[in-house]
């Protein structure tokens, strides 16, 4: 796989997430880069294999599930930036979305995985406004890819 194409496609996927809060489809990628459907599917698989994104298991054609910090499916972690709602993969990624979008302000709505309690945070100029919330990572980083969806 051509490295230049690989990383151009990755940038395209992130740009689409940032602009629309949705992942492009394999067909979108094929059209953007003049690829056959099989070529786009191979490109997505190569990105998955490089841990540059995570594909939804068992989908054909393959669908992007995660391009950290963005999630292509609804999760318990929502971020609102400039009126647009984004899904994050985890609590950590809510901050990553705000950072990736260079947002001066963001609203975070999450659910505590331990208690189910709602968590509401507001970010302004790189800082969390008045909160006592704590983020706890149940798994050490070295095990995140053992089961990325669970992590």
C-alpha positions in Angstrom: 0.0 0.0 0.0 1.3 3.4 -1.0 2.2 5.3 2.3 1.3 8.6 0.7 -2.2 7.4 -0.2 -2.6 5.7 3.2 -1.9 8.9 5.1 -3.9 11.1 2.7 -6.9 8.9 3.2 -6.4 9.1 7.0 -6.4 12.9 6.8 -9.5 12.8 4.6 -11.3 10.6 7.2 -10.4 13.0 10.0 -11.4 16.1 7.9 -14.8 14.5 7.2 -15.3 13.7 10.9 -14.4 17.3 11.9 -16.7 18.8 9.3 -19.7 16.5 9.6 -19.3 14.5 12.8 -19.6 11.3 10.6 -17.1 9.0 9.1 -16.9 8.7 5.3 -18.0 5.5 3.8 -15.8 3.2 1.7 -17.6 4.5 -1.4 -16.8 8.1 -0.3 -13.1 7.1 0.0 -13.1 5.3 -3.3 -14.6 8.4 -5.0 -12.2 10.9 -3.3 -9.1 8.9 -4.3 -10.2 7.4 -7.6 -10.2 3.8 -6.2 -12.2 0.8 -6.9 -14.5 -0.4 -4.1 -12.0 -3.2 -3.4 -9.2 -0.7 -3.3 -11.0 1.5 -0.8 -11.7 -1.5 1.3 -8.1 -2.5 1.3 -7.1 1.0 2.2 -9.4 1.0 5.2 -8.1 -2.4 6.3 -4.5 -1.1 6.0 -5.4 1.9 8.2 -7.0 -0.4 10.7 -3.9 -2.7 10.7 -1.7 0.4 11.4 -4.0 1.3 14.3 -4.7 4.6 12.5 -8.4 3.9 12.9 -10.7 1.1 14.0 -13.2 -0.7 11.7 -16.6 -1.9 12.8 -16.1 -5.7 13.2 -18.0 -7.8 10.7 -19.1 -5.1 8.3 -18.9 -5.4 4.5 -18.0 -3.1 3.1 -15.9 -2.1 6.1 -17.1 0.9 8.1 -15.0 3.1 10.3 -16.1 2.8 13.9 -13.4 4.9 15.5 -10.8 7.5 14.4 -9.7 8.5 17.8 -11.0 10.7 19.3 -14.0 10.5 17.1 -16.7 7.8 17.2 -18.9 6.9 14.2 -21.5 5.5 16.5 -23.5 7.0 19.4 -21.7 6.5 22.7 -22.2 7.6 26.3 -19.7 10.5 25.6 -21.0 13.5 23.6 -19.2 16.7 22.8 -20.9 19.8 21.5 -18.6 22.3 19.7 -20.0 25.4 17.9 -23.5 23.9 17.7 -22.3 20.5 16.3 -22.6 17.3 18.3 -19.8 14.7 18.1 -19.5 11.3 19.7 -16.3 10.3 21.6 -15.1 6.8 22.3 -14.5 7.4 26.0 -14.1 10.2 28.6 -10.5 10.9 27.5 -11.6 11.3 23.9 -14.1 14.0 24.8 -11.2 16.3 25.6 -9.5 15.0 22.5 -12.4 16.2 20.3 -12.3 19.7 21.7 -8.5 19.8 21.2 -8.7 18.3 17.6 -11.2 20.9 16.7 -9.2 23.7 18.3 -12.4 24.6 20.2 -12.3 27.6 22.6 -15.5 26.2 24.2 -17.1 22.8 24.3 -19.8 21.1 26.3 -19.4 17.5 27.4 -22.2 15.1 28.3 -21.2 11.7 29.6 -22.2 8.9 31.8 -20.0 7.5 34.5 -19.2 3.9 33.6 -19.0 2.9 37.3 -22.2 4.4 38.5 -24.3 5.4 35.5 -24.5 8.9 36.8 -24.6 11.8 34.3 -21.5 13.9 34.0 -21.7 17.4 32.6 -18.6 19.4 31.9 -17.9 22.7 30.2 -14.5 23.5 28.6 -13.4 27.0 28.1 -10.0 28.1 26.7 -8.4 24.8 27.4 -9.7 24.3 31.0 -12.6 22.5 32.7 -14.9 25.0 34.4 -15.6 24.2 38.0 -15.9 20.4 38.3 -14.7 17.8 40.7 -15.1 15.0 38.2 -12.3 12.4 37.9 -11.5 10.2 34.9 -10.4 6.7 35.8 -8.9 4.3 33.2 -9.8 0.7 34.1 -7.2 -0.7 31.8 -3.5 0.3 31.3 -2.8 1.7 27.9 -0.8 -1.4 26.8 -4.1 -3.4 26.9 -6.4 -1.0 25.1 -6.1 -2.8 21.7 -6.8 -6.1 23.3 -10.5 -5.1 23.0 -10.7 -1.5 21.9 -14.5 -1.3 21.9 -14.6 -2.4 25.6 -11.7 -0.1 26.5 
